Amino acid sequence: MTTRGTGLNADRRRERALALAHARTVVIKVGSAVLSNSQGLDTDVMAELARQMAVVRNAAAGRRLVLVSSGAVAAGRAVLAANGQKVEAAGLAARQAAAAVGQGRLIRVWEDSFAVHGISTAQMLLTRDDLRARARFLNIRNTVAALLHAGVLPIVNENDTVSVSGLKFGDNDCLASLLVNLADADIFINLTSAPGVLAADPRRTPDAPVMEYIDDAAALDLKQLCGGKTEAGSGGMYSKLLAAGRAAQIGVPTLIVQGRAPDVLIRAFDLELAGDGDAPTFFDACQGTWVFPARQAIPHRKFWIAYQSEPAGDVLVDAGAANALLRTGGSLLPGGVHAVEGSFQKGALVRVIHEGQTLGVGLSNYSAAYLKKIMGLKRHEVAAILGDAHYPEVIHRDNLLLDAAV
Ligand code: GLU
């Protein structure tokens, strides 16, 4: 929490204002709660957001926007209900069917809303699997770059109809955080139903104020703040902060702000208001919660390694190994591992855990089965089992991300 008017806050506001003013590529994520109401898609809200995005885009030469839009399931359910077709409230197949019905409608409303402002759009539907293989990841990255280069606004959603659990992003906050990396974004804006990030769990502290700034997303106690993961699908503030934490790691700030607040994007970017609304003041521009980027950004490759898939298992390490990883920049060696959980293949992404704390995630040079054979052993003992041509490290330093937001 911060108090207004201090020198520190003036610095923060300046930093925020400069980051927004200079942003070239902006990823904007809009949640279903913003886009829909009990009747399905709220086309007025969508038209208004498209108008604001057009203003933001045109405000700086060469500025490019990527939109991550939820709402397919909500739209589909409404269409089916309106046609008197029975929709199950729960279940994967029902959700996937609703998404199949709703995605077309979702994209049509966006397309029409942006066309009014002369902006062409493109639909991109992704599954987590699409980003997992490096070659496919690079291919998608090239496609996004080509679209942006052509002045087209990509509208991305999870390909819900074919995503199965384990291969899902889980929520669009996660998908958007991966796109921040993929599109080489400068700013991530998460438009949500909440006014920002509250300083305490609102279920326990109903009058908790909105935090204006978060200096270090990695230091947040998400359990304390949001009571852990909330409703499936919408993700809640937990997944928004996880996504913001990821963006921060690659040096990208996040603005978490209420999507339906009047002129929200225009005020955030401190642009001229159309019509007779009050001109934005510096204070207006400070609405929502601004999550600062980490001072030292991690390489994009490490980001991709850490977040391209869900960790497939856990590697439990002793105090000596934890110390080597955290303080001396070492790799994880077989001798430091004392237990392995889950079954995974060589090359899989795994969590590194010490005394119940996740230290980070990394790519394992060994399958779970092999690792169990060599854990706790010294190098010559490993060689006696596996021969000389084995990997000295379980996880090489270059394939490890500490403080991962998982
Ligand atoms: N992809 C889902 C949809 O379009 C939404 C997922 C999410 O809200 O996180 O309805």
Residues whose N, C-alpha, C, O or C-beta is under 5 A from the ligand:
A	BS01	LIG	S32 S69 S70 G71 A72 V73 A74 N157 E158 D160 G170 D171 N172 D173 G233 S234
